[in-house]
Amino acid sequence: MGCDKALLEFRGLPLLRHAMNIAGSVSQDVRIVGDLAKYGVFGQVVSDVYSERGPLGGIHAALASSGSDLNLILATDLPFLEPGLLHYLIAAAQNTKALVTVPQIGRYFEPLCAVYRKQFAEVARAALSEGKNKVDALFAPPTTCVISEQEILAAGFNSTMFRNLNTPEDWELANL
């Protein structure tokens, strides 16, 4: 995108604020993983333990700082998510012993719209300490509960809500 997406305004609010509002609809304990100087005005900020390691580093930092067993992890660039879907994912996570409850749209997992058990912090730490940064590589049965696109559609949700904003073209289309 060429800039910090979290601070881009979408429908009158920074994307980060959209994400926090959506997360706040299902939890009172909402935290931001990132730079305190940049994001501190938005809420409680958690710093990466493994900096510059991408989403897995952020997931690890969030889980390492959490006191909750179940933790919803959201990206800032998913402004079309609906709170009902988040409730659905959390309910699914409560009904499994899996470390991760993650949607899969087509062939792709949505690791930044998933529910992680705190124990996953150790899985992430082990991978990060070995120089492995890919989140999807850690999703294996039986530690992962996959919510398929068909299940999401059958529950009454539209899979297009997972559309993220990665390019200026995505941005322009979303703002039409």
N, C-alpha and C positions, 0 to 999 in steps of 0.2 A: 504494500500500500504506500510505502515511502514515508510513513509517519506513525505515531503512536495511535493505533486504532481505538484504544480505550478512551481517548480524549476527543475523538471525532463526534460531532453532534449528529444525532439521528432523531428526527421528529422532536427537536427542541431540547434534547438531553444528551449528554455524553453517553457513548455506548456503555461505559462502565456503570453509570447510574441506572441504565436500563437493566443490566445484568444484576445489579444489587437489588433493584426493585422486584425483579422476578424471584431471585433467591429469597428475599425478605418475605415473599408471600407464603413460603413454606417453612421458614426458620427465622428466629429472632437473632441467632448468632451467625452473622454474615461477615466474612473477612476477605480481604484482598491480599493476594500474593503479589508482591512487587516492591517498588522503590517507595519508601515512606515519604521522601521529599516530593515525589510526583503525585502520589495517591492518598496521602494522609488526610487531605481535606474531604475525602469521600467516606472515610470510615477507618476501622481498625485494619492495620497493615501487618502482614507477616513477611519477613524477608526470606529469600531463598537460602537454603543451607548449601545447595549445590548450584551456584550461579551459572548463568549462561548454558543451561542444560535443557532448555525447552520445556514443554509441558510436563514431562515426567519430574523434572526438578521442582516445578510449581506444585504438582500433586503431592510430592513428598513433603514439601514445606508445609502445605496446608494440613496434611494428616499428622505430621510430627507436632504441630502446634495445637491440635484439636484435643478436646477432652471427651468428644462424643465417639460412640462406636460407629454410627453411620454418618457419612459426610457427603453432601452433594457438592460436586465440583462442576463449575460452569465456566465457559469461556466468555469473554466480553463481547465477542463478535457474533452472537446468536440472538439478535433482538426480536426474532419472531417466535421464540419459545413461549408456550402458554403454561401458566401455573398448574393447570390440571395435569399436564404431562409430567411435571416434576412430582406432584403428589402420586401419580401412577408409578413412577420409577421408585420412589421411596417405599411405597407399599410393597412393590415387588421385592425390593431389597430386604424388607422386614420379614418376608416369607421364605427367605433362602439363607443358607449359611455361607454362600459365596462371598468372596472378598470384594468382588466388583459386580455391579449390576449395570450393564452398558447396552444402550441401543445399538442396533446394527441396521444401517440404511443401505440397501443394495449390498455391496461387498465390503462396505466401510464401517468400522466401529466409530462411535461418537464418544471418545474418551473424555472430552471436555463438556459432556452433559451426561454424567454418570454418577452413581452412588458407590462410594468406596468405604469399606470398613477400615477402621484405624489400623488394623494389622497389615494392610497393604503398604503402609509406610516402610515396613521392614523389607518387603519385596522390592519396592522402589529403591530403597537405600542400597540393597545388595546389587541391583542392576547398575545404579549410578556409580557405585564404587568400582565396578568393573568396566566403566566407560561406556555402558550401554544406555542409550537415551530413548529408545523407541518404546512407547507405552503399549501399543498393540501387541508387541512381542511377549508381553507379560500376561495376556489374556488367554488362559488355557483352562480347559475343563479339569477338575471340577471346581476350580476356584473362581470361575466366571459364570455369571448368569447373563446370557445374551437375550435381549428383548428384540425380537425380529421386527422388521418393517411391517410384515403382515400382522403381527400382534398389535403393533402401534395403530395401524389402520383399523383393525377390528375393534379396538378400544375407543374409536371415534376421533382419533387425532390425525392430522395431516402431516406427512413426513416432510413436507416443504418447510416446516418450521425449523428444520435443522440447517437451512440455508445460511451459510456464514458469509461474511463480507471480507474477502481477501484482496480484491483488486479494485482499482478505481471504477472499472466497469460494473462490478458487483454493487458498489456503492451507489452509482448512478441509477441502476435498475431498482434498487431497494428504495430510493428516495422519490420514485415516480408516483 
